[in-house]
Amino acid sequence: STLSTNYKIMNLGDEVNDEPTTLLIILSKHEIGNIDLNITINKQIKDISTFDIVPHTIFLTIGPSQIGKTYFCKNVLIPTLHSFSPPVNRSHPSVNYLSSDDIRREILDEDLDRYHPAMLSASKKAFSILIERLSAACSWPINTEFIIIDTKGVDEKFRQQIYDIAKKFNYVVVPI
């Protein structure tokens, strides 16, 4: 079955380099396992990438705070992935959402702002837990179809850990 879907996200976050940060996401030609993704940044259309979305994909967000990564994951990507045809005996494909901010709040047992000193001090442990959860989600018998990692993703060592786990469990990593 084929479904054509368009999503538009505007004015996400603060200005970057004195330019308003604007992000337009267009999901088209939505066939099972195939999405063309075109991203418009600062109102100029740039074809960032076209890729196939297949089971066993890890989506890794990369970018500074407050540009809309979490909004995109929760309001566009997760609903889109849930719309794929489900595996046998499931209502929708499995999607595991791993957020470093959510893990910090979980281990601190408080709903704190991401810039609170306690949140910053919990970062090292939170990323350790995130890596453990990613490994669990990729391994048998879980084998989550789609995994979304919602972090800044700017640390090269952290990204390499993601790629190493993906390779170990035969997952594809899609940076977004």
C-alpha positions in Angstrom: 0.0 0.0 0.0 1.1 3.6 -0.7 0.5 6.6 1.4 1.6 10.2 0.6 2.3 12.3 3.7 3.6 15.8 4.0 4.9 17.3 7.3 5.9 20.9 7.9 7.7 22.0 11.0 8.5 25.7 11.3 10.4 28.0 13.7 12.1 25.3 15.7 14.3 26.7 18.5 16.4 29.7 18.6 18.4 31.5 15.9 21.5 29.9 14.7 24.3 32.1 13.4 21.8 35.1 13.5 19.5 33.2 11.0 16.1 32.0 12.1 16.1 28.2 12.4 13.4 26.8 10.2 13.0 23.2 9.4 10.6 21.7 6.8 10.3 18.0 6.6 8.5 16.4 3.6 7.8 12.7 3.8 6.6 11.5 0.4 6.4 8.3 -1.6 5.6 6.6 1.7 5.8 3.0 0.8 6.5 0.2 3.3 10.3 0.4 3.8 10.9 3.5 1.6 10.7 7.2 2.4 12.2 10.1 0.5 13.2 12.6 3.1 13.9 16.2 2.0 14.9 18.8 4.5 14.6 22.5 4.1 16.8 24.6 6.4 16.5 28.4 6.7 13.8 28.3 4.0 16.2 27.0 1.3 15.5 23.6 -0.1 18.4 21.3 0.2 18.1 17.6 -0.6 20.0 16.2 2.5 19.5 12.5 1.8 17.2 9.9 0.4 17.3 6.6 2.1 15.4 3.4 2.6 13.8 2.8 6.0 14.1 -0.9 6.7 13.6 -2.9 9.9 16.6 -2.8 12.2 17.3 0.9 11.7 18.7 3.2 14.4 17.9 6.9 13.9 20.5 9.1 15.6 19.7 12.7 16.1 22.6 15.1 15.7 22.5 18.8 16.5 22.5 21.5 19.1 19.9 21.9 21.8 16.5 23.6 21.1 16.4 23.0 17.3 13.4 20.6 17.4 15.0 17.1 17.5 12.7 15.9 20.2 9.6 17.5 18.6 10.5 15.8 15.2 11.1 12.4 16.8 7.9 12.4 18.9 5.5 14.2 16.4 6.8 13.1 13.0 9.2 10.2 13.1 7.5 7.9 15.6 4.0 8.3 14.2 5.4 7.7 10.7 7.2 4.5 11.8 4.1 3.3 13.5 2.2 3.6 10.3 4.3 0.9 8.6 2.7 -2.5 8.2 3.2 -4.3 11.5 4.9 -7.6 12.0 2.7 -10.6 12.6 0.8 -10.5 15.9 1.5 -6.8 16.5 -0.6 -3.6 16.1 2.4 -1.6 14.8 6.1 -2.0 14.3 8.2 -1.8 17.5 9.8 1.6 18.0 12.2 2.2 20.9 12.7 5.9 21.8 15.9 6.5 23.9 16.4 10.1 25.1 19.4 11.2 27.2 17.3 13.9 28.9 14.5 11.4 29.8 17.1 9.0 31.2 18.7 11.8 33.3 15.2 12.6 34.7 14.5 9.0 35.4 17.7 8.3 37.4 17.3 11.6 39.3 13.6 10.9 39.9 12.8 14.6 39.2 11.4 16.5 36.2 14.2 19.0 35.9 15.1 21.4 33.2 17.9 20.0 30.9 20.2 22.8 32.1 19.7 22.2 35.8 23.1 21.3 37.5 21.8 17.9 38.6 20.9 17.1 35.0 24.4 18.0 33.8 26.0 16.0 36.6 24.0 12.9 35.7 25.1 12.9 32.0 27.9 10.4 32.2 25.6 7.8 33.9 22.7 8.6 31.6 24.8 7.9 28.5 26.0 4.7 30.0 22.4 3.6 30.5 21.4 4.7 27.0 24.2 2.5 25.5 23.1 -0.5 27.7 19.4 0.0 26.6 20.4 0.4 22.9 22.4 -2.9 23.1 19.4 -4.6 24.8 17.0 -3.3 22.2 19.2 -4.5 19.3 19.8 -8.0 20.7 17.7 -11.2 20.5 14.9 -11.7 21.6 14.0 -8.0 21.5 15.3 -7.0 18.1 13.4 -3.7 18.0 12.5 -2.8 14.4 13.3 0.9 14.8 15.3 2.7 17.5 15.4 6.5 17.9 18.3 8.0 19.9 17.4 11.5 20.9 20.6 13.3 22.0 22.8 16.1 20.7 24.9 13.3 19.2 27.9 15.6 18.8 30.4 13.5 20.7 32.4 11.4 18.2 33.2 8.7 20.7 29.5 8.3 21.6 28.5 8.1 17.9 31.2 5.5 17.3 29.7 3.4 20.1 26.3 3.6 18.3 27.9 2.5 15.1 29.7 -0.4 16.8 26.5 -1.7 18.4 24.7 -1.3 15.1 27.4 -3.3 13.3 27.4 -6.0 16.0 23.6 -6.6 15.7 23.3 -5.9 11.9 21.4 -2.6 12.2 21.6 0.4 9.9 22.3 3.9 11.4 20.6 6.9 9.9 21.9 10.2 11.3 19.2 12.9 11.3 
